[in-house]
Amino acid sequence: MTGLVALGGLIFGCGLPGWAIVRWVFNFFDKNRDAGIDEVAKEVREVL
């Protein structure tokens, strides 16, 4: 039983970074919903 709980915690912990990246991408899309492609490209270039 303890091993299953540990495995569940490991799976949860490994999934958090992916979840965070997806949330950041969706928030970025939502923030730039009405922006033109040139504005979006400029902001992405600033981040990178």
mmCIF entry with sequence, helices, sheets and N, C-alpha, C, O atoms, coordinates in Angstrom:
data_MODEL
# 
_entry.id   MODEL 
# 
_entity.id                         1 
_entity.type                       polymer 
_entity.pdbx_number_of_molecules   1 
# 
_entity_poly.entity_id                      1 
_entity_poly.type                           'polypeptide(L)' 
_entity_poly.nstd_linkage                   no 
_entity_poly.nstd_monomer                   no 
_entity_poly.pdbx_seq_one_letter_code       MTGLVALGGLIFGCGLPGWAIVRWVFNFFDKNRDAGIDEVAKEVREVL 
_entity_poly.pdbx_seq_one_letter_code_can   MTGLVALGGLIFGCGLPGWAIVRWVFNFFDKNRDAGIDEVAKEVREVL 
_entity_poly.pdbx_strand_id                 A 
# 
loop_
_entity_poly_seq.entity_id 
_entity_poly_seq.num 
_entity_poly_seq.mon_id 
_entity_poly_seq.hetero 
1 1  MET n 
1 2  THR n 
1 3  GLY n 
1 4  LEU n 
1 5  VAL n 
1 6  ALA n 
1 7  LEU n 
1 8  GLY n 
1 9  GLY n 
1 10 LEU n 
1 11 ILE n 
1 12 PHE n 
1 13 GLY n 
1 14 CYS n 
1 15 GLY n 
1 16 LEU n 
1 17 PRO n 
1 18 GLY n 
1 19 TRP n 
1 20 ALA n 
1 21 ILE n 
1 22 VAL n 
1 23 ARG n 
1 24 TRP n 
1 25 VAL n 
1 26 PHE n 
1 27 ASN n 
1 28 PHE n 
1 29 PHE n 
1 30 ASP n 
1 31 LYS n 
1 32 ASN n 
1 33 ARG n 
1 34 ASP n 
1 35 ALA n 
1 36 GLY n 
1 37 ILE n 
1 38 ASP n 
1 39 GLU n 
1 40 VAL n 
1 41 ALA n 
1 42 LYS n 
1 43 GLU n 
1 44 VAL n 
1 45 ARG n 
1 46 GLU n 
1 47 VAL n 
1 48 LEU n 
# 
_struct_asym.id          A 
_struct_asym.entity_id   1 
# 
loop_
_struct_conf.conf_type_id 
_struct_conf.id 
_struct_conf.pdbx_PDB_helix_id 
_struct_conf.beg_label_comp_id 
_struct_conf.beg_label_asym_id 
_struct_conf.beg_label_seq_id 
_struct_conf.pdbx_beg_PDB_ins_code 
_struct_conf.end_label_comp_id 
_struct_conf.end_label_asym_id 
_struct_conf.end_label_seq_id 
_struct_conf.pdbx_end_PDB_ins_code 
_struct_conf.beg_auth_comp_id 
_struct_conf.beg_auth_asym_id 
_struct_conf.beg_auth_seq_id 
_struct_conf.end_auth_comp_id 
_struct_conf.end_auth_asym_id 
_struct_conf.end_auth_seq_id 
_struct_conf.pdbx_PDB_helix_class 
_struct_conf.details 
_struct_conf.pdbx_PDB_helix_length 
HELX_P HELX_P1 AA1 THR A 2  ? LYS A 31 ? THR A 2  LYS A 31 1 ? 30 
HELX_P HELX_P2 AA2 ILE A 37 ? VAL A 47 ? ILE A 37 VAL A 47 1 ? 11 
# 
_struct_conf_type.id          HELX_P 
_struct_conf_type.criteria    ? 
_struct_conf_type.reference   ? 
# 
loop_
_atom_site.group_PDB 
_atom_site.id 
_atom_site.type_symbol 
_atom_site.label_atom_id 
_atom_site.label_alt_id 
_atom_site.label_comp_id 
_atom_site.label_asym_id 
_atom_site.label_entity_id 
_atom_site.label_seq_id 
_atom_site.pdbx_PDB_ins_code 
_atom_site.Cartn_x 
_atom_site.Cartn_y 
_atom_site.Cartn_z 
_atom_site.occupancy 
_atom_site.B_iso_or_equiv 
_atom_site.pdbx_formal_charge 
_atom_site.auth_seq_id 
_atom_site.auth_comp_id 
_atom_site.auth_asym_id 
_atom_site.auth_atom_id 
_atom_site.pdbx_PDB_model_num 
ATOM 1   N N  . MET A 1 1  ? 0.822  -1.195 0.000   1.00 0.00 ? 1  MET A N  1 
ATOM 2   C CA . MET A 1 1  ? 0.000  0.000  0.000   1.00 0.00 ? 1  MET A CA 1 
ATOM 3   C C  . MET A 1 1  ? 0.868  1.262  0.000   1.00 0.00 ? 1  MET A C  1 
ATOM 4   O O  . MET A 1 1  ? 0.580  2.226  -0.710  1.00 0.00 ? 1  MET A O  1 
ATOM 5   N N  . THR A 1 2  ? 1.930  1.242  0.803   1.00 0.00 ? 2  THR A N  1 
ATOM 6   C CA . THR A 1 2  ? 2.812  2.405  0.872   1.00 0.00 ? 2  THR A CA 1 
ATOM 7   C C  . THR A 1 2  ? 3.496  2.653  -0.475  1.00 0.00 ? 2  THR A C  1 
ATOM 8   O O  . THR A 1 2  ? 3.703  3.800  -0.870  1.00 0.00 ? 2  THR A O  1 
ATOM 9   N N  . GLY A 1 3  ? 3.839  1.585  -1.167  1.00 0.00 ? 3  GLY A N  1 
ATOM 10  C CA . GLY A 1 3  ? 4.472  1.723  -2.484  1.00 0.00 ? 3  GLY A CA 1 
ATOM 11  C C  . GLY A 1 3  ? 3.533  2.352  -3.494  1.00 0.00 ? 3  GLY A C  1 
ATOM 12  O O  . GLY A 1 3  ? 3.967  3.152  -4.324  1.00 0.00 ? 3  GLY A O  1 
ATOM 13  N N  . LEU A 1 4  ? 2.255  2.006  -3.442  1.00 0.00 ? 4  LEU A N  1 
ATOM 14  C CA . LEU A 1 4  ? 1.277  2.599  -4.356  1.00 0.00 ? 4  LEU A CA 1 
ATOM 15  C C  . LEU A 1 4  ? 1.104  4.092  -4.087  1.00 0.00 ? 4  LEU A C  1 
ATOM 16  O O  . LEU A 1 4  ? 0.978  4.887  -5.018  1.00 0.00 ? 4  LEU A O  1 
ATOM 17  N N  . VAL A 1 5  ? 1.098  4.460  -2.826  1.00 0.00 ? 5  VAL A N  1 
ATOM 18  C CA . VAL A 1 5  ? 0.984  5.879  -2.469  1.00 0.00 ? 5  VAL A CA 1 
ATOM 19  C C  . VAL A 1 5  ? 2.218  6.632  -2.964  1.00 0.00 ? 5  VAL A C  1 
ATOM 20  O O  . VAL A 1 5  ? 2.106  7.738  -3.494  1.00 0.00 ? 5  VAL A O  1 
ATOM 21  N N  . ALA A 1 6  ? 3.393  6.028  -2.789  1.00 0.00 ? 6  ALA A N  1 
ATOM 22  C CA . ALA A 1 6  ? 4.617  6.663  -3.259  1.00 0.00 ? 6  ALA A CA 1 
ATOM 23  C C  . ALA A 1 6  ? 4.624  6.799  -4.777  1.00 0.00 ? 6  ALA A C  1 
ATOM 24  O O  . ALA A 1 6  ? 5.037  7.830  -5.308  1.00 0.00 ? 6  ALA A O  1 
ATOM 25  N N  . LEU A 1 7  ? 4.173  5.774  -5.469  1.00 0.00 ? 7  LEU A N  1 
ATOM 26  C CA . LEU A 1 7  ? 4.097  5.821  -6.925  1.00 0.00 ? 7  LEU A CA 1 
ATOM 27  C C  . LEU A 1 7  ? 3.109  6.884  -7.379  1.00 0.00 ? 7  LEU A C  1 
ATOM 28  O O  . LEU A 1 7  ? 3.375  7.600  -8.344  1.00 0.00 ? 7  LEU A O  1 
ATOM 29  N N  . GLY A 1 8  ? 1.986  6.998  -6.706  1.00 0.00 ? 8  GLY A N  1 
ATOM 30  C CA . GLY A 1 8  ? 1.016  8.045  -7.029  1.00 0.00 ? 8  GLY A CA 1 
ATOM 31  C C  . GLY A 1 8  ? 1.589  9.437  -6.829  1.00 0.00 ? 8  GLY A C  1 
ATOM 32  O O  . GLY A 1 8  ? 1.348  10.331 -7.639  1.00 0.00 ? 8  GLY A O  1 
ATOM 33  N N  . GLY A 1 9  ? 2.345  9.625  -5.758  1.00 0.00 ? 9  GLY A N  1 
ATOM 34  C CA . GLY A 1 9  ? 2.992  10.914 -5.521  1.00 0.00 ? 9  GLY A CA 1 
ATOM 35  C C  . GLY A 1 9  ? 4.027  11.231 -6.578  1.00 0.00 ? 9  GLY A C  1 
ATOM 36  O O  . GLY A 1 9  ? 4.165  12.385 -6.983  1.00 0.00 ? 9  GLY A O  1 
ATOM 37  N N  . LEU A 1 10 ? 4.755  10.231 -7.029  1.00 0.00 ? 10 LEU A N  1 
ATOM 38  C CA . LEU A 1 10 ? 5.746  10.421 -8.081  1.00 0.00 ? 10 LEU A CA 1 
ATOM 39  C C  . LEU A 1 10 ? 5.071  10.815 -9.394  1.00 0.00 ? 10 LEU A C  1 
ATOM 40  O O  . LEU A 1 10 ? 5.536  11.723 -10.084 1.00 0.00 ? 10 LEU A O  1 
ATOM 41  N N  . ILE A 1 11 ? 3.988  10.143 -9.737  1.00 0.00 ? 11 ILE A N  1 
ATOM 42  C CA . ILE A 1 11 ? 3.259  10.465 -10.964 1.00 0.00 ? 11 ILE A CA 1 
ATOM 43  C C  . ILE A 1 11 ? 2.691  11.883 -10.883 1.00 0.00 ? 11 ILE A C  1 
ATOM 44  O O  . ILE A 1 11 ? 2.749  12.632 -11.858 1.00 0.00 ? 11 ILE A O  1 
ATOM 45  N N  . PHE A 1 12 ? 2.148  12.246 -9.733  1.00 0.00 ? 12 PHE A N  1 
ATOM 46  C CA . PHE A 1 12 ? 1.609  13.591 -9.539  1.00 0.00 ? 12 PHE A CA 1 
ATOM 47  C C  . PHE A 1 12 ? 2.711  14.638 -9.665  1.00 0.00 ? 12 PHE A C  1 
ATOM 48  O O  . PHE A 1 12 ? 2.533  15.659 -10.329 1.00 0.00 ? 12 PHE A O  1 
ATOM 49  N N  . GLY A 1 13 ? 3.837  14.383 -9.031  1.00 0.00 ? 13 GLY A N  1 
ATOM 50  C CA . GLY A 1 13 ? 4.954  15.328 -9.073  1.00 0.00 ? 13 GLY A CA 1 
ATOM 51  C C  . GLY A 1 13 ? 5.521  15.500 -10.471 1.00 0.00 ? 13 GLY A C  1 
ATOM 52  O O  . GLY A 1 13 ? 5.923  16.603 -10.843 1.00 0.00 ? 13 GLY A O  1 
ATOM 53  N N  . CYS A 1 14 ? 5.560  14.430 -11.247 1.00 0.00 ? 14 CYS A N  1 
ATOM 54  C CA . CYS A 1 14 ? 6.074  14.526 -12.610 1.00 0.00 ? 14 CYS A CA 1 
ATOM 55  C C  . CYS A 1 14 ? 5.090  15.232 -13.536 1.00 0.00 ? 14 CYS A C  1 
ATOM 56  O O  . CYS A 1 14 ? 5.498  15.798 -14.550 1.00 0.00 ? 14 CYS A O  1 
ATOM 57  N N  . GLY A 1 15 ? 3.821  15.209 -13.209 1.00 0.00 ? 15 GLY A N  1 
ATOM 58  C CA . GLY A 1 15 ? 2.818  15.850 -14.045 1.00 0.00 ? 15 GLY A CA 1 
ATOM 59  C C  . GLY A 1 15 ? 2.688  17.343 -13.810 1.00 0.00 ? 15 GLY A C  1 
ATOM 60  O O  . GLY A 1 15 ? 2.156  18.050 -14.666 1.00 0.00 ? 15 GLY A O  1 
ATOM 61  N N  . LEU A 1 16 ? 3.157  17.843 -12.677 1.00 0.00 ? 16 LEU A N  1 
ATOM 62  C CA . LEU A 1 16 ? 3.015  19.267 -12.359 1.00 0.00 ? 16 LEU A CA 1 
ATOM 63  C C  . LEU A 1 16 ? 3.705  20.205 -13.345 1.00 0.00 ? 16 LEU A C  1 
ATOM 64  O O  . LEU A 1 16 ? 3.094  21.197 -13.742 1.00 0.00 ? 16 LEU A O  1 
ATOM 65  N N  . PRO A 1 17 ? 4.944  19.948 -13.760 1.00 0.00 ? 17 PRO A N  1 
ATOM 66  C CA . PRO A 1 17 ? 5.562  20.877 -14.720 1.00 0.00 ? 17 PRO A CA 1 
ATOM 67  C C  . PRO A 1 17 ? 4.789  20.959 -16.039 1.00 0.00 ? 17 PRO A C  1 
ATOM 68  O O  . PRO A 1 17 ? 4.639  22.046 -16.598 1.00 0.00 ? 17 PRO A O  1 
ATOM 69  N N  . GLY A 1 18 ? 4.309  19.845 -16.531 1.00 0.00 ? 18 GLY A N  1 
ATOM 70  C CA . GLY A 1 18 ? 3.519  19.851 -17.765 1.00 0.00 ? 18 GLY A CA 1 
ATOM 71  C C  . GLY A 1 18 ? 2.234  20.631 -17.598 1.00 0.00 ? 18 GLY A C  1 
ATOM 72  O O  . GLY A 1 18 ? 1.833  21.379 -18.490 1.00 0.00 ? 18 GLY A O  1 
ATOM 73  N N  . TRP A 1 19 ? 1.590  20.460 -16.461 1.00 0.00 ? 19 TRP A N  1 
ATOM 74  C CA . TRP A 1 19 ? 0.361  21.193 -16.188 1.00 0.00 ? 19 TRP A CA 1 
ATOM 75  C C  . TRP A 1 19 ? 0.632  22.693 -16.136 1.00 0.00 ? 19 TRP A C  1 
ATOM 76  O O  . TRP A 1 19 ? -0.147 23.487 -16.662 1.00 0.00 ? 19 TRP A O  1 
ATOM 77  N N  . ALA A 1 20 ? 1.731  23.077 -15.504 1.00 0.00 ? 20 ALA A N  1 
ATOM 78  C CA . ALA A 1 20 ? 2.069  24.497 -15.393 1.00 0.00 ? 20 ALA A CA 1 
ATOM 79  C C  . ALA A 1 20 ? 2.348  25.101 -16.763 1.00 0.00 ? 20 ALA A C  1 
ATOM 80  O O  . ALA A 1 20 ? 1.907  26.215 -17.047 1.00 0.00 ? 20 ALA A O  1 
ATOM 81  N N  . ILE A 1 21 ? 3.069  24.388 -17.607 1.00 0.00 ? 21 ILE A N  1 
ATOM 82  C CA . ILE A 1 21 ? 3.362  24.898 -18.955 1.00 0.00 ? 21 ILE A CA 1 
ATOM 83  C C  . ILE A 1 21 ? 2.082  25.073 -19.755 1.00 0.00 ? 21 ILE A C  1 
ATOM 84  O O  . ILE A 1 21 ? 1.910  26.086 -20.433 1.00 0.00 ? 21 ILE A O  1 
ATOM 85  N N  . VAL A 1 22 ? 1.192  24.111 -19.685 1.00 0.00 ? 22 VAL A N  1 
ATOM 86  C CA . VAL A 1 22 ? -0.082 24.214 -20.413 1.00 0.00 ? 22 VAL A CA 1 
ATOM 87  C C  . VAL A 1 22 ? -0.887 25.406 -19.903 1.00 0.00 ? 22 VAL A C  1 
ATOM 88  O O  . VAL A 1 22 ? -1.477 26.135 -20.701 1.00 0.00 ? 22 VAL A O  1 
ATOM 89  N N  . ARG A 1 23 ? -0.921 25.613 -18.596 1.00 0.00 ? 23 ARG A N  1 
ATOM 90  C CA . ARG A 1 23 ? -1.660 26.760 -18.048 1.00 0.00 ? 23 ARG A CA 1 
ATOM 91  C C  . ARG A 1 23 ? -1.055 28.076 -18.508 1.00 0.00 ? 23 ARG A C  1 
ATOM 92  O O  . ARG A 1 23 ? -1.790 29.004 -18.844 1.00 0.00 ? 23 ARG A O  1 
ATOM 93  N N  . TRP A 1 24 ? 0.286  28.178 -18.531 1.00 0.00 ? 24 TRP A N  1 
ATOM 94  C CA . TRP A 1 24 ? 0.940  29.403 -18.980 1.00 0.00 ? 24 TRP A CA 1 
ATOM 95  C C  . TRP A 1 24 ? 0.624  29.679 -20.446 1.00 0.00 ? 24 TRP A C  1 
ATOM 96  O O  . TRP A 1 24 ? 0.382  30.825 -20.825 1.00 0.00 ? 24 TRP A O  1 
ATOM 97  N N  . VAL A 1 25 ? 0.625  28.634 -21.269 1.00 0.00 ? 25 VAL A N  1 
ATOM 98  C CA . VAL A 1 25 ? 0.329  28.811 -22.702 1.00 0.00 ? 25 VAL A CA 1 
ATOM 99  C C  . VAL A 1 25 ? -1.111 29.277 -22.888 1.00 0.00 ? 25 VAL A C  1 
ATOM 100 O O  . VAL A 1 25 ? -1.361 30.202 -23.661 1.00 0.00 ? 25 VAL A O  1 
ATOM 101 N N  . PHE A 1 26 ? -2.053 28.658 -22.198 1.00 0.00 ? 26 PHE A N  1 
ATOM 102 C CA . PHE A 1 26 ? -3.450 29.069 -22.340 1.00 0.00 ? 26 PHE A CA 1 
ATOM 103 C C  . PHE A 1 26 ? -3.670 30.489 -21.831 1.00 0.00 ? 26 PHE A C  1 
ATOM 104 O O  . PHE A 1 26 ? -4.441 31.237 -22.431 1.00 0.00 ? 26 PHE A O  1 
ATOM 105 N N  . ASN A 1 27 ? -3.017 30.875 -20.749 1.00 0.00 ? 27 ASN A N  1 
ATOM 106 C CA . ASN A 1 27 ? -3.130 32.253 -20.257 1.00 0.00 ? 27 ASN A CA 1 
ATOM 107 C C  . ASN A 1 27 ? -2.528 33.237 -21.252 1.00 0.00 ? 27 ASN A C  1 
ATOM 108 O O  . ASN A 1 27 ? -3.072 34.324 -21.447 1.00 0.00 ? 27 ASN A O  1 
ATOM 109 N N  . PHE A 1 28 ? -1.411 32.875 -21.885 1.00 0.00 ? 28 PHE A N  1 
ATOM 110 C CA . PHE A 1 28 ? -0.806 33.734 -22.904 1.00 0.00 ? 28 PHE A CA 1 
ATOM 111 C C  . PHE A 1 28 ? -1.750 33.913 -24.087 1.00 0.00 ? 28 PHE A C  1 
ATOM 112 O O  . PHE A 1 28 ? -1.919 35.028 -24.581 1.00 0.00 ? 28 PHE A O  1 
ATOM 113 N N  . PHE A 1 29 ? -2.368 32.822 -24.547 1.00 0.00 ? 29 PHE A N  1 
ATOM 114 C CA . PHE A 1 29 ? -3.314 32.910 -25.660 1.00 0.00 ? 29 PHE A CA 1 
ATOM 115 C C  . PHE A 1 29 ? -4.512 33.764 -25.283 1.00 0.00 ? 29 PHE A C  1 
ATOM 116 O O  . PHE A 1 29 ? -4.992 34.562 -26.088 1.00 0.00 ? 29 PHE A O  1 
ATOM 117 N N  . ASP A 1 30 ? -4.990 33.597 -24.069 1.00 0.00 ? 30 ASP A N  1 
ATOM 118 C CA . ASP A 1 30 ? -6.154 34.362 -23.628 1.00 0.00 ? 30 ASP A CA 1 
ATOM 119 C C  . ASP A 1 30 ? -5.824 35.852 -23.532 1.00 0.00 ? 30 ASP A C  1 
ATOM 120 O O  . ASP A 1 30 ? -6.648 36.696 -23.883 1.00 0.00 ? 30 ASP A O  1 
ATOM 121 N N  . LYS A 1 31 ? -4.616 36.176 -23.054 1.00 0.00 ? 31 LYS A N  1 
ATOM 122 C CA . LYS A 1 31 ? -4.209 37.570 -22.921 1.00 0.00 ? 31 LYS A CA 1 
ATOM 123 C C  . LYS A 1 31 ? -4.063 38.232 -24.288 1.00 0.00 ? 31 LYS A C  1 
ATOM 124 O O  . LYS A 1 31 ? -4.352 39.420 -24.434 1.00 0.00 ? 31 LYS A O  1 
ATOM 125 N N  . ASN A 1 32 ? -3.621 37.480 -25.283 1.00 0.00 ? 32 ASN A N  1 
ATOM 126 C CA . ASN A 1 32 ? -3.363 38.014 -26.622 1.00 0.00 ? 32 ASN A CA 1 
ATOM 127 C C  . ASN A 1 32 ? -4.446 37.627 -27.626 1.00 0.00 ? 32 ASN A C  1 
ATOM 128 O O  . ASN A 1 32 ? -4.164 37.488 -28.816 1.00 0.00 ? 32 ASN A O  1 
ATOM 129 N N  . ARG A 1 33 ? -5.650 37.457 -27.170 1.00 0.00 ? 33 ARG A N  1 
ATOM 130 C CA . ARG A 1 33 ? -6.738 37.012 -28.039 1.00 0.00 ? 33 ARG A CA 1 
ATOM 131 C C  . ARG A 1 33 ? -6.975 37.979 -29.203 1.00 0.00 ? 33 ARG A C  1 
ATOM 132 O O  . ARG A 1 33 ? -7.192 37.536 -30.331 1.00 0.00 ? 33 ARG A O  1 
ATOM 133 N N  . ASP A 1 34 ? -6.939 39.284 -28.949 1.00 0.00 ? 34 ASP A N  1 
ATOM 134 C CA . ASP A 1 34 ? -7.250 40.274 -29.976 1.00 0.00 ? 34 ASP A CA 1 
ATOM 135 C C  . ASP A 1 34 ? -5.994 40.881 -30.607 1.00 0.00 ? 34 ASP A C  1 
ATOM 136 O O  . ASP A 1 34 ? -6.100 41.804 -31.414 1.00 0.00 ? 34 ASP A O  1 
ATOM 137 N N  . ALA A 1 35 ? -4.820 40.383 -30.257 1.00 0.00 ? 35 ALA A N  1 
ATOM 138 C CA . ALA A 1 35 ? -3.576 40.943 -30.783 1.00 0.00 ? 35 ALA A CA 1 
ATOM 139 C C  . ALA A 1 35 ? -3.299 40.382 -32.173 1.00 0.00 ? 35 ALA A C  1 
ATOM 140 O O  . ALA A 1 35 ? -3.710 39.272 -32.509 1.00 0.00 ? 35 ALA A O  1 
ATOM 141 N N  . GLY A 1 36 ? -2.602 41.167 -32.960 1.00 0.00 ? 36 GLY A N  1 
ATOM 142 C CA . GLY A 1 36 ? -2.196 40.715 -34.283 1.00 0.00 ? 36 GLY A CA 1 
ATOM 143 C C  . GLY A 1 36 ? -0.999 39.788 -34.196 1.00 0.00 ? 36 GLY A C  1 
ATOM 144 O O  . GLY A 1 36 ? -0.349 39.688 -33.155 1.00 0.00 ? 36 GLY A O  1 
ATOM 145 N N  . ILE A 1 37 ? -0.715 39.110 -35.302 1.00 0.00 ? 37 ILE A N  1 
ATOM 146 C CA . ILE A 1 37 ? 0.376  38.142 -35.309 1.00 0.00 ? 37 ILE A CA 1 
ATOM 147 C C  . ILE A 1 37 ? 1.722  38.827 -35.095 1.00 0.00 ? 37 ILE A C  1 
ATOM 148 O O  . ILE A 1 37 ? 2.626  38.244 -34.497 1.00 0.00 ? 37 ILE A O  1 
ATOM 149 N N  . ASP A 1 38 ? 1.860  40.064 -35.581 1.00 0.00 ? 38 ASP A N  1 
ATOM 150 C CA . ASP A 1 38 ? 3.124  40.777 -35.386 1.00 0.00 ? 38 ASP A CA 1 
ATOM 151 C C  . ASP A 1 38 ? 3.349  41.132 -33.922 1.00 0.00 ? 38 ASP A C  1 
ATOM 152 O O  . ASP A 1 38 ? 4.480  41.084 -33.440 1.00 0.00 ? 38 ASP A O  1 
ATOM 153 N N  . GLU A 1 39 ? 2.283  41.488 -33.211 1.00 0.00 ? 39 GLU A N  1 
ATOM 154 C CA . GLU A 1 39 ? 2.401  41.796 -31.784 1.00 0.00 ? 39 GLU A CA 1 
ATOM 155 C C  . GLU A 1 39 ? 2.751  40.551 -30.975 1.00 0.00 ? 39 GLU A C  1 
ATOM 156 O O  . GLU A 1 39 ? 3.563  40.604 -30.051 1.00 0.00 ? 39 GLU A O  1 
ATOM 157 N N  . VAL A 1 40 ? 2.133  39.437 -31.331 1.00 0.00 ? 40 VAL A N  1 
ATOM 158 C CA . VAL A 1 40 ? 2.408  38.176 -30.628 1.00 0.00 ? 40 VAL A CA 1 
ATOM 159 C C  . VAL A 1 40 ? 3.855  37.746 -30.877 1.00 0.00 ? 40 VAL A C  1 
ATOM 160 O O  . VAL A 1 40 ? 4.548  37.329 -29.949 1.00 0.00 ? 40 VAL A O  1 
ATOM 161 N N  . ALA A 1 41 ? 4.309  37.847 -32.125 1.00 0.00 ? 41 ALA A N  1 
ATOM 162 C CA . ALA A 1 41 ? 5.683  37.463 -32.450 1.00 0.00 ? 41 ALA A CA 1 
ATOM 163 C C  . ALA A 1 41 ? 6.684  38.345 -31.708 1.00 0.00 ? 41 ALA A C  1 
ATOM 164 O O  . ALA A 1 41 ? 7.717  37.861 -31.246 1.00 0.00 ? 41 ALA A O  1 
ATOM 165 N N  . LYS A 1 42 ? 6.380  39.634 -31.594 1.00 0.00 ? 42 LYS A N  1 
ATOM 166 C CA . LYS A 1 42 ? 7.270  40.546 -30.887 1.00 0.00 ? 42 LYS A CA 1 
ATOM 167 C C  . LYS A 1 42 ? 7.366  40.176 -29.411 1.00 0.00 ? 42 LYS A C  1 
ATOM 168 O O  . LYS A 1 42 ? 8.455  40.185 -28.836 1.00 0.00 ? 42 LYS A O  1 
ATOM 169 N N  . GLU A 1 43 ? 6.242  39.852 -28.801 1.00 0.00 ? 43 GLU A N  1 
ATOM 170 C CA . GLU A 1 43 ? 6.260  39.486 -27.377 1.00 0.00 ? 43 GLU A CA 1 
ATOM 171 C C  . GLU A 1 43 ? 6.980  38.167 -27.148 1.00 0.00 ? 43 GLU A C  1 
ATOM 172 O O  . GLU A 1 43 ? 7.713  38.025 -26.169 1.00 0.00 ? 43 GLU A O  1 
ATOM 173 N N  . VAL A 1 44 ? 6.782  37.202 -28.034 1.00 0.00 ? 44 VAL A N  1 
ATOM 174 C CA . VAL A 1 44 ? 7.469  35.916 -27.905 1.00 0.00 ? 44 VAL A CA 1 
ATOM 175 C C  . VAL A 1 44 ? 8.972  36.108 -28.066 1.00 0.00 ? 44 VAL A C  1 
ATOM 176 O O  . VAL A 1 44 ? 9.762  35.491 -27.352 1.00 0.00 ? 44 VAL A O  1 
ATOM 177 N N  . ARG A 1 45 ? 9.363  36.963 -29.004 1.00 0.00 ? 45 ARG A N  1 
ATOM 178 C CA . ARG A 1 45 ? 10.783 37.240 -29.217 1.00 0.00 ? 45 ARG A CA 1 
ATOM 179 C C  . ARG A 1 45 ? 11.403 37.877 -27.986 1.00 0.00 ? 45 ARG A C  1 
ATOM 180 O O  . ARG A 1 45 ? 12.550 37.578 -27.656 1.00 0.00 ? 45 ARG A O  1 
ATOM 181 N N  . GLU A 1 46 ? 10.671 38.751 -27.296 1.00 0.00 ? 46 GLU A N  1 
ATOM 182 C CA . GLU A 1 46 ? 11.181 39.380 -26.077 1.00 0.00 ? 46 GLU A CA 1 
ATOM 183 C C  . GLU A 1 46 ? 11.402 38.345 -24.969 1.00 0.00 ? 46 GLU A C  1 
ATOM 184 O O  . GLU A 1 46 ? 12.368 38.426 -24.211 1.00 0.00 ? 46 GLU A O  1 
ATOM 185 N N  . VAL A 1 47 ? 10.504 37.389 -24.894 1.00 0.00 ? 47 VAL A N  1 
ATOM 186 C CA . VAL A 1 47 ? 10.616 36.357 -23.851 1.00 0.00 ? 47 VAL A CA 1 
ATOM 187 C C  . VAL A 1 47 ? 11.794 35.435 -24.123 1.00 0.00 ? 47 VAL A C  1 
ATOM 188 O O  . VAL A 1 47 ? 12.512 35.050 -23.200 1.00 0.00 ? 47 VAL A O  1 
ATOM 189 N N  . LEU A 1 48 ? 11.992 35.082 -25.380 1.00 0.00 ? 48 LEU A N  1 
ATOM 190 C CA . LEU A 1 48 ? 13.076 34.169 -25.726 1.00 0.00 ? 48 LEU A CA 1 
ATOM 191 C C  . LEU A 1 48 ? 14.365 34.932 -25.841 1.00 0.00 ? 48 LEU A C  1 
ATOM 192 O O  . LEU A 1 48 ? 15.407 34.343 -26.128 1.00 0.00 ? 48 LEU A O  1 
# 
